[in-house]
Amino acid sequence: MSRTLDPELRRALAARIRYYNDMGIYDFYRRPPSDRAGEIAVSTNQPESGEEMSPRKATAVAKPVAIQGDENIFDLIALKPEQSVSDPVQALKIIREDLGDCTRCVLHKQGRKQIVFGVGNPTAELMFVGEGPGADEDEKGEPFVGRAGQLLNNMIKAMGIAREQVYIANIVKCRPPGNRTPERDECETCSPFLMRQIAAIKPKVVVALGAVAAKTLLAMNASMMQLRGRFYDFRPAGVRSNDPNWDGCKLAVTYHPAFLLRDPRQKGEAWKDLQMVMKELGMKASAKGAE
Ligand code: URA
């Protein structure tokens, strides 16, 4: 299958996206792949053999164009509104305003009290990404403030830094009812805003807490055992970097603090993940993990 997008199609898509951008629309969602995923048919104007291409004379010929499933054309084209400002505080404000009183997925009508946007240092070198707000977070409007949050705070402290130095957010910004796992479409609808937050903060390392965060950020399906223990080169999907000094960051996967509360024997493994992160960030590793 060809990896390149037909130049004519690319131009047409760019024009269409610019048209939407002019109307203030920046977010686009993919339909779930159909059984013809990765292949679409378009009409392209092709010259008859030996003939010059002319818009009037061109004959429309239906020609299948193969598009690599993972090729995100929006990466190539659309700049987000916050990308016109260099101050990350302002950029995050623009993203928050764009999110508004979000009703993009069903979670808005399933008992959420408020949107939990994210908290912390807008210029953080280190970001933690969890799954979604629980009851305490929904109540306070801040991620990781309940029991799992206390453990996350201890993990951050064990790294020799303070919670205020990092940025913390979730894949979904509204509490799933009964703390259920967010559905895939909810993650897909909400995560473009997180991707924009990451691009605005420009961290050196993102730590995905748990399988939902890891799978959504990396767009891959694998077990925690397969996902942990290494760094991934990460670029926020759907955001085209316009900063020559930031072309993505490293991403590491570790256990979700709520899982560690249920199975404290895995804390040592999580500490190994965090030590790997500390080494990457040039932080001095202490011998002791989070209690
Ligand atoms: N669990 C999460 O994934 N996120 C929170 O903010 C709290 C608990």
Residues whose N, C-alpha, C, O or C-beta is under 5 A from the ligand:
A	BS01	URA	G130 E131 G132 P133 G134 E137 P143 F144 A148 N170
